[in-house]
């Protein structure tokens, strides 16, 4: 069994139809007999290739005394756009960029979750620090000693308002 690049064979067949049907239709034998690569294909492969072109809308056939094949406008445009081989290359490139985009999307999502977690942790730490600062006893700035807040009783000596 030979290894056949069917995309290349489809492109070659489409090119043969383009070249040979500019003025008239041709039969199946004429499509595959002029090209040395296409000539070596089995009858099964020749029929499969022409049916694929018909199915995709790039070729059509009319039946008079025998079947005539010709290329459609869609086939001409497709051939000008690099055909099946070009489509395969562009599909591979598109697949690569879609995978790359998905990887960056995952990385971005993970980064956002990590940053949000860090922000939440920092906010939690700030709230805890404020709560601890309120619970700490007041320190005297001049003596650097702790002044108990429960035992402070205003006296006349220390309070200028009560002195009067």
C-alpha positions in Angstrom: 0.0 0.0 0.0 1.4 3.3 -1.0 1.5 6.4 1.2 -0.6 9.0 -0.6 -0.9 12.6 0.4 -4.6 13.0 -0.5 -4.5 16.8 0.0 -1.8 17.1 -2.7 -3.7 14.7 -5.0 -6.9 16.8 -4.5 -5.0 19.9 -5.4 -3.4 18.4 -8.5 -6.7 17.1 -9.7 -8.3 20.4 -9.1 -5.5 22.1 -11.1 -6.0 19.6 -13.9 -9.7 20.4 -14.0 -8.9 24.1 -14.0 -6.3 23.8 -16.8 -8.3 21.4 -19.0 -11.9 22.6 -18.6 -11.4 26.2 -19.6 -13.1 25.6 -23.0 -14.8 22.3 -22.6 -15.7 19.5 -20.1 -13.5 16.4 -19.9 -14.1 12.8 -18.9 -12.7 11.0 -15.9 -9.9 9.3 -17.9 -8.7 12.7 -19.3 -8.6 14.2 -15.8 -6.1 11.6 -14.6 -4.2 10.6 -17.7 -2.2 13.8 -18.4 -0.5 14.2 -15.0 2.3 11.7 -14.3 1.5 11.6 -10.5 -2.2 11.3 -10.9 -1.8 8.6 -13.6 -0.3 6.3 -11.1 -3.3 6.4 -8.8 -5.6 3.4 -8.5 -9.1 3.6 -10.0 -10.5 3.6 -6.5 -8.3 6.6 -5.5 -9.2 8.4 -8.7 -12.9 8.0 -8.1 -12.6 8.9 -4.4 -10.7 12.1 -5.3 -13.2 13.2 -7.9 -16.1 12.4 -5.6 -14.5 14.4 -2.8 -14.1 17.4 -5.1 -17.8 17.1 -6.2 -18.9 16.7 -2.6 -17.0 19.8 -1.5 -18.6 21.7 -4.4 -15.3 22.3 -6.3 -16.1 20.1 -9.3 -19.3 19.0 -11.0 -20.2 16.5 -13.7 -22.8 16.3 -16.4 -23.9 13.1 -18.0 -24.6 13.1 -21.8 -23.2 10.1 -23.7 -20.8 9.7 -20.9 -19.8 11.7 -17.7 -18.1 15.0 -18.2 -16.3 16.7 -15.4 -15.6 20.4 -14.9 -14.4 22.8 -12.2 -16.8 25.1 -10.5 -16.3 28.8 -9.6 -15.9 27.7 -5.9 -13.2 25.3 -7.1 -11.3 28.0 -9.0 -11.4 30.3 -5.9 -10.4 27.5 -3.6 -7.5 26.6 -5.9 -6.4 30.3 -6.0 -6.5 30.3 -2.2 -3.8 27.5 -2.1 -6.2 24.6 -2.2 -6.3 21.7 0.2 -2.6 21.8 1.2 -2.9 25.5 2.0 -6.0 24.9 4.0 -4.3 22.2 6.0 -1.4 24.5 6.8 -3.7 27.4 7.8 -5.7 24.9 10.0 -2.5 23.8 11.7 -1.5 27.4 12.3 -4.9 28.3 13.6 -4.9 25.2 15.9 -1.4 26.3 17.3 -2.6 29.8 18.1 -5.8 28.6 19.7 -3.8 26.3 22.0 -1.4 29.2 22.8 -4.3 31.4 23.6 -5.8 28.8 25.9 -2.5 28.4 27.7 -2.2 32.1 28.3 -5.8 32.2 29.4 -5.1 29.5 32.0 -1.9 31.3 33.2 -3.9 34.6 33.5 -6.6 32.9 35.5 -4.2 31.3 37.9 -2.3 34.7 38.2 -5.6 36.5 39.0 -6.5 33.9 41.7 -3.0 34.1 43.3 -3.1 37.9 43.3 -6.7 38.0 44.7 -5.6 35.6 47.4 -2.6 37.8 48.3 -4.8 40.9 48.5 -7.3 39.0 50.7 -4.5 37.9 53.0 -3.1 41.4 53.3 -6.5 42.8 54.1 -7.0 40.1 56.7 -3.6 41.0 58.3 -4.4 44.7 58.4 -7.8 44.0 60.1 -6.0 41.8 62.6 -3.3 44.4 63.3 -6.0 47.1 63.9 -7.9 44.8 66.2 -4.7 44.0 68.2 -3.7 47.7 68.3 -7.1 48.6 69.9 -6.7 45.9 72.5 -3.1 46.9 73.5 -2.7 49.2 76.6 -1.7 52.8 76.0 2.0 53.6 76.3 3.3 56.8 77.8 5.4 58.6 75.3 7.5 60.4 77.8 8.4 57.5 80.1 7.9 54.7 77.6 5.8 53.0 80.3 2.5 51.3 80.0 -0.4 53.1 81.5 -3.2 50.9 82.6 -6.5 52.1 81.1 -8.9 50.6 83.7 -7.3 52.1 86.8 -7.2 55.7 85.7 -9.3 57.9 87.9 -9.5 61.6 87.4 -8.1 63.6 90.4 -7.9 67.3 91.0 -4.2 67.4 90.9 -3.9 66.0 87.4 -7.0 67.4 85.8 -6.9 71.1 85.0 -10.7 71.2 84.6 -11.4 69.7 88.0 -8.8 72.0 89.6 -10.9 75.1 89.1 
